[in-house]
């Protein structure tokens, strides 16, 4: 069941998450942990911050049975395996997890496995901080195969995700794919099937996650399909889909403007999304682009052989975007780069060739530092966890980042006990609850417009890393 994993290495996807710690002023790069097998191996995905100040993640291999696990890392960088997949007969609990976990409203973590489950086509699971795993759904071809990308916790309280292949087209591993919705207790529904028309004009292989836009719709990409004149069955698409399942194809890549977009998209200004293509463009080495909610695409940066193969962008708390490249850089092992919304790119770190950094997920923690994982490298070549300080200040993260007036949202950060005031675009929240030093629940005030969330703690103010968007 590794055929999909082997294919996926050709169109790797990075994802966003969060982390903890204390920032430092100078730019520094540090390997925090090298995996050694029993506590995990080959981490494909990124990390997510828990309410206990630990970091949580998954490895594709390793663990007790060599088929992947869920792990946690404490602030001292000690890593412990929390759950080892294939602990149940015939791996009905799943195997090969490779998407970033998402913290749910209950404090548990939700994710996907590529294979395993009742039918061996992948699963959606929930795992508690104590390591108790619940399988919420097993895929069965008709509803998809190989769920890919991180789940999205949407403003309606449900999770949304994508399955890479199969669905109504009934072609396992060769095109198609689905978009699905699942609740915290496992109520599952397919809301869209790709590739039901000849040539897949709507796209195929939706290998990445979704983004909830400021208009309440979801935005995503497919790695192939779309333009029939593009070599190899299409260069991929960008789409918009309503919560009810009405899909609009916003853009079909044609190789000259990029190919094989790597999800997910990032909305850092209302109605304007940013993303990357891992190949294509004038030099066939990938691009960074922006696209409006009505489909106007602009190429912001074209990569060349000095740095090539960009993957998912994340928003930095300084207003810039950050990402990684597969290759290039001073040491020819790939890079971490920063790019402004206008398209000015700076390389901030060059990797050594032995460390395959493009498999891991770059993220910014609420302490201001960036964290990531590497699929290989480290003391036993089982992968690593690294962090990069750019001297950025701590911030708070609002989850979900889209909502309506009157909705309750989670605000994540550190040392929030002394919180005295929360504002949404300058309007004070009339109701909030300090749950723990890392979590505050706040009600979106009436009459508020989209903008920054600010939290007054002791004698300083923490601002959200991205604006909070109020649904129309």
Secondary structure, 3 states (H helix, E strand, C coil): CCHHHHHHHHHCCCCCCCCCCCCCCCCEEEEEEECCECCEECCCCCCEECCCCCEEEEECEECCCCECEEEEECCCCCEEEEEECCCCHHHCCCECCCCCCEECCCCCEEEEECECCCCCCCEEEEECCCCCEEEEEECCECCEEEEEEEEEECCCCCEEEEEEEECCCCCCCCCECEEEEECCCCCEEEEEECCCCCCCCCCECCCCCCEECCCCCEEEEECECCCCCCCCCCCCEEEEECCCCCEEEEEECCECCEEEEEEEEEEEECCEEEEEEEEECCCCECEEEEEECCCCEEEEEECECCEEEECCCEECCCCCEEEEEEEECCCEEEEEEEECCCCCEEEEEEEECCCCHHHCCCEECCCCCEEEEECCCCCCCCCEEEEEECCCCCCEEEECCEECCCCEEEEECCCCCCEEEEEECCEECCCEEEEECCEEEEECCCCCCCECEEEEECCEEEEECCCEEECC
